Amino acid sequence: MRLIINCRFLTQRITGVQRFAFEMCKELDSLLYNHSGLEVIGLMPEREINEQYRGYVFKSIQIKSCGRLSGHLWEQLELPIYSRGILLINLCNTAPLFKLKQCITLHDVIFMTNQDSQKLWFKLWYRLIARVTSLSAQTIFTVSQFSKAEIVRLLEVNADRVVVLGNAPSLQNYTYANDVLTRFNLGGKKYFLMIGSNSVRKNTQMVAKLFASDPALHDTMLVIVGGKYVNLVAVDDIAAVNLLYTDYISDSELRSLYAHAEALIFPSLYEGFGIPLLEAMAESTIVIASDIQVIREVCANNALYFAPYSTNSLKQQIISRLSSSDELLLELKDKALVQLINYQWAKFAKIMLETIYIRMYKIK
């Protein structure tokens, strides 16, 4: 039997969706040692693999380049031809419109709501892909129970067709790069870390305004990591002496920033999951997060929660973190490590492979 994985993500820079795809492919690559009867091919455009993926060499999955196009055009026009008659697994929200024998992965359906600043053309394109492919896909994978409920509600699909996987921390695969503290002049300073793009739903402006304007936080840095996306309406950066915008940094540098931060602040208003939550917990870094359903699902009682639209609620948790006793911090860190047992790439890859066998090939 043959299976094809859409590996267009190998030409892209790693963000949350691409990290999920890469880590799942690595775990599937390991699992396939015990499935000699299944041939798995990873198809990608005839383009250079992004340097962030080059440290891993696939042993069981055959990575092959094909076609002349790239991006969405390759995925929509050429990928269906090269995967004709074979089951196709898509891991990154998008999938070919004209392909019947496939599984899709929807990490969230924010584009079906009005809770983001996505540009109209982007929102309409993703709505089209999601509506068409969700009708014919043999299985819809997603990453949280919250996202499953949203998919069922907004795309009106049967809940039995949606399989929940998840995310897991990955930065432990990289060594620390503590020179990042020197590069950004953070040595010896107290700082909070925030991961977020120029998206309204990330709610980063509320946090930045608080640090920029509140005298109680004047001597505390806020380090903001994240890039800007052309598919989003611009959100202006706020300038202040205690605000630092790093743009993209390496995974090793990011791991070091987690490890030395007072806490991760995760103020998002809408998420399908929230990988930074797990990355922080894996580094024994306290999480201060907005009190929304999906974050409660991921973190349980292992975070300090604040009302997502309340600056005062956020400030209270920041001050609480700065004044917390060592005993309370150790308790939170120990509970977070227990929570992480639920989030392992190997576990989710096994669920995916079993789903493919049982649902698609009817093999138990």
C-alpha positions in Angstrom: 0.0 0.0 0.0 1.1 3.5 -0.7 0.5 6.8 1.1 1.5 10.3 0.2 2.2 13.2 2.6 1.9 16.8 1.4 5.4 18.1 2.3 5.1 21.6 0.9 5.8 22.9 4.4 9.5 21.8 3.9 9.9 24.9 1.7 8.5 27.2 4.3 9.8 28.8 7.4 8.8 27.1 10.7 5.8 28.6 12.6 3.3 26.6 14.6 1.6 24.8 11.7 4.9 23.9 10.0 6.3 22.7 13.3 3.4 20.3 13.8 3.8 19.0 10.3 7.6 18.5 10.7 7.4 16.8 14.1 4.6 14.5 13.0 6.5 13.5 9.9 9.6 12.7 12.0 7.6 10.5 14.3 5.8 8.8 11.4 9.2 8.2 9.9 10.2 6.3 13.0 6.9 4.4 13.3 7.2 3.2 9.7 10.1 0.9 10.6 7.4 -1.5 11.9 5.1 -1.1 8.8 7.1 -2.5 6.0 4.0 -3.1 3.9 3.3 0.7 3.7 5.2 2.8 1.3 5.1 6.5 2.3 6.2 9.3 -0.1 6.5 13.0 0.9 5.9 15.2 -2.1 7.1 18.8 -2.2 7.6 21.4 -5.0 10.9 21.4 -6.9 12.3 24.0 -4.5 15.1 24.1 -1.9 14.3 22.7 1.5 14.3 25.4 4.1 17.5 25.2 6.2 15.5 24.7 9.5 14.6 21.2 8.3 18.0 20.1 7.0 19.2 18.6 10.3 16.9 15.7 10.0 17.3 12.9 7.4 14.2 10.9 6.6 14.8 7.1 6.6 11.4 5.6 5.9 9.5 8.5 4.2 10.8 9.1 0.7 11.0 12.8 0.1 10.5 13.6 -3.6 10.3 16.9 -5.5 7.9 17.2 -8.4 6.3 19.8 -10.7 7.3 23.2 -11.9 5.1 25.4 -9.7 5.4 26.3 -6.0 3.1 27.5 -3.2 -0.6 27.2 -3.5 -0.5 26.8 -7.2 1.7 23.6 -6.8 -0.7 22.3 -4.1 -3.8 22.9 -6.1 -2.7 22.1 -9.7 0.2 19.7 -9.6 0.0 17.8 -6.3 -3.4 16.2 -7.2 -1.9 14.9 -10.4 1.2 13.4 -8.7 -0.9 11.8 -6.0 -3.6 10.5 -8.3 -5.3 7.4 -7.0 -3.3 7.4 -3.7 -4.4 8.6 -0.3 -2.9 12.1 0.5 -2.3 13.4 4.0 -2.3 17.2 4.4 -0.9 18.6 7.7 -1.0 22.4 7.3 -4.6 23.7 7.1 -4.7 23.7 3.2 -5.3 20.9 0.8 -6.1 20.4 -2.9 -9.7 21.3 -3.8 -9.9 18.7 -6.5 -8.7 15.6 -4.6 -11.2 13.1 -3.2 -8.9 10.5 -1.6 -7.3 12.6 1.1 -7.2 13.5 4.8 -6.9 17.1 5.9 -5.7 18.8 9.1 -7.4 22.0 10.4 -5.5 23.5 13.3 -8.3 26.1 13.8 -11.1 27.7 11.9 -10.4 31.3 12.8 -11.0 32.3 9.2 -14.7 31.3 9.7 -15.1 33.8 12.4 -14.6 37.6 12.8 -12.1 37.3 15.6 -8.9 38.1 13.6 -7.5 40.8 11.3 -7.0 38.5 8.3 -7.3 40.2 5.0 -10.5 39.5 3.1 -8.8 37.6 0.2 -7.0 35.3 2.7 -10.1 34.6 4.7 -12.2 33.8 1.6 -9.6 31.5 0.2 -9.2 29.5 3.4 -13.0 29.4 3.8 -13.3 27.9 0.3 -10.6 25.3 0.9 -12.0 24.3 4.3 -15.6 24.0 3.1 -14.8 22.0 -0.1 -12.2 19.7 1.4 -14.1 19.0 4.6 -17.0 17.7 2.6 -15.0 15.0 0.8 -12.0 14.3 3.2 -12.0 10.9 4.6 -10.8 12.2 8.0 -10.3 15.7 9.4 -7.4 15.9 11.9 -7.2 18.7 14.4 -5.2 19.6 17.5 -7.6 20.2 20.4 -11.1 19.3 21.6 -11.9 23.0 21.3 -10.9 23.1 17.6 -12.9 19.9 17.0 -16.0 21.6 18.4 -15.4 24.7 16.3 -15.0 22.6 13.1 -18.2 20.7 13.8 -20.1 23.9 14.5 -18.8 26.1 11.8 -18.3 23.6 9.0 -21.3 21.5 9.9 -19.5 18.1 9.7 -20.2 15.0 11.6 -18.1 14.8 14.8 -17.2 11.2 14.1 -15.1 12.4 11.1 -12.9 14.6 13.2 -9.9 13.1 15.1 -8.1 15.1 17.7 -4.3 14.9 17.9 -2.4 17.6 19.5 1.0 19.4 19.7 4.1 18.8 21.9 7.2 20.7 22.9 10.1 20.5 20.5 12.7 23.0 21.5 14.4 20.4 23.7 15.9 19.1 20.5 18.0 22.2 20.3 20.9 23.4 22.5 20.7 26.6 24.5 22.1 29.7 22.8 22.5 31.9 25.9 24.5 34.5 23.9 21.0 35.8 22.8 20.8 37.4 26.2 24.0 39.4 25.4 22.8 40.2 21.9 19.6 41.8 23.2 21.2 43.3 26.3 19.1 41.2 28.7 21.8 39.9 31.0 20.9 40.4 34.6 17.5 41.9 33.7 14.0 40.7 34.6 11.9 40.1 31.6 8.7 38.6 30.5 8.4 36.8 27.2 5.6 37.0 24.7 5.3 35.1 21.4 2.9 36.6 18.8 2.5 37.9 15.3 0.9 41.1 14.1 -2.5 39.5 14.6 -5.4 41.2 16.5 -6.4 37.9 18.1 -2.9 37.5 19.6 -3.8 40.5 21.8 -0.1 41.5 22.1 -0.9 45.3 22.0 -2.8 45.1 25.3 0.3 43.6 27.0 2.7 46.0 25.3 0.7 49.1 26.3 0.6 47.9 29.9 4.4 47.5 30.1 4.9 50.8 28.3 2.6 52.9 30.5 2.6 51.4 34.0 5.2 52.9 36.3 5.3 49.6 38.3 6.6 47.8 35.3 9.0 50.4 34.0 12.1 48.5 35.2 10.8 45.2 33.8 11.4 44.2 30.2 8.8 42.7 27.8 10.5 40.6 25.0 8.2 40.1 22.1 9.1 37.4 19.6 7.3 37.0 16.3 7.1 38.0 12.7 4.7 39.9 10.6 2.4 38.3 8.0 1.3 39.9 4.8 -2.1 38.2 5.1 -2.9 40.2 8.2 -4.0 43.8 8.6 -1.0 45.6 10.2 -1.0 46.0 14.0 1.4 48.9 14.9 4.3 48.2 17.3 4.3 50.2 20.5 7.6 51.9 21.3 9.0 52.1 24.9 12.4 51.6 26.6 11.3 48.4 28.2 9.8 46.8 25.1 12.0 44.6 22.9 10.9 43.2 19.5 13.2 40.5 18.2 11.4 39.4 15.0 12.3 35.8 14.1 15.0 34.1 16.1 16.5 30.6 16.0 15.0 27.8 18.0 18.1 27.6 20.2 17.8 31.3 21.0 14.1 31.0 21.7 14.7 28.1 24.1 17.2 30.3 26.0 14.7 33.1 26.2 12.1 30.8 27.7 14.5 29.4 30.2 15.5 32.8 31.6 12.1 34.6 31.5 10.1 35.4 34.6 7.1 34.0 32.7 5.5 33.5 29.3 2.6 35.9 28.8 0.1 34.4 26.4 -2.8 36.8 26.0 -4.5 35.3 22.9 -8.2 35.8 22.4 -8.6 32.8 20.0 -6.4 29.8 19.4 -6.6 26.3 18.0 -4.0 25.2 20.5 -1.0 27.4 21.5 2.4 25.6 21.2 4.3 28.3 23.2 2.3 27.1 26.3 3.9 23.7 26.1 7.3 25.1 25.2 7.2 27.3 28.3 6.1 24.4 30.6 8.9 22.2 29.2 11.4 24.8 30.3 9.8 25.1 33.7 8.8 28.6 32.9 5.6 30.0 34.5 2.7 30.7 32.1 0.5 33.7 32.5 -2.4 33.2 30.0 -5.8 34.6 29.0 -8.6 32.6 30.5 -10.1 31.1 27.3 -11.4 27.6 26.7 -8.6 26.1 24.7 -5.9 27.4 27.0 -7.7 25.8 29.9 -7.7 22.6 27.9 -4.0 22.7 27.3 -2.7 24.0 30.6 -5.4 22.9 33.0 -4.5 24.4 36.4 -0.9 24.9 35.5 -1.1 28.6 34.6 -1.9 32.0 36.1 -5.0 33.1 34.3 -6.3 36.6 33.6 -9.4 38.0 32.0 -8.4 38.4 28.3 -9.8 41.9 27.9 -8.8 43.2 31.3 -5.5 45.1 31.7 -6.0 45.2 35.5 -6.4 41.4 35.7 -3.2 40.9 33.6 -1.3 43.3 35.8 -2.4 41.5 39.0 -1.0 38.2 37.6 2.3 39.9 36.6 2.7 41.4 40.0 1.7 38.0 41.6 4.5 36.3 39.6 7.1 38.8 40.6 6.2 38.4 44.3 5.4 34.6 44.3 7.1 32.4 46.9 9.6 29.8 45.7 7.3 27.1 47.0 4.4 28.2 44.9 6.6 28.5 41.8 8.0 25.0 42.3 4.4 23.6 42.7 3.4 25.2 39.4 6.4 23.9 37.6 6.0 20.3 39.0 2.3 20.3 37.9 3.2 21.5 34.5 5.7 18.7 33.9 3.0 16.2 34.8 0.6 17.9 32.3 3.2 17.6 29.6 2.8 13.8 29.7 -0.4 14.2 27.7 1.4 16.0 24.9 3.9 13.8 23.0 4.5 13.7 19.2 5.0 9.9 19.2 1.5 9.5 20.8 -0.2 11.7 18.1 1.7 10.1 15.2 0.6 6.7 16.4 -3.1 7.9 16.5 -2.8 9.2 13.0 -1.2 6.0 11.6 -3.8 3.9 13.3 -6.6 6.1 12.0 -5.2 5.7 8.5 -5.1 1.9 8.8 -8.5 1.4 10.5 -10.6 4.1 8.7 -9.1 4.1 5.3 -7.8 0.6 4.7 -10.1 -1.2 7.2 -7.1 -3.1 8.7 -7.1 -3.6 12.4 
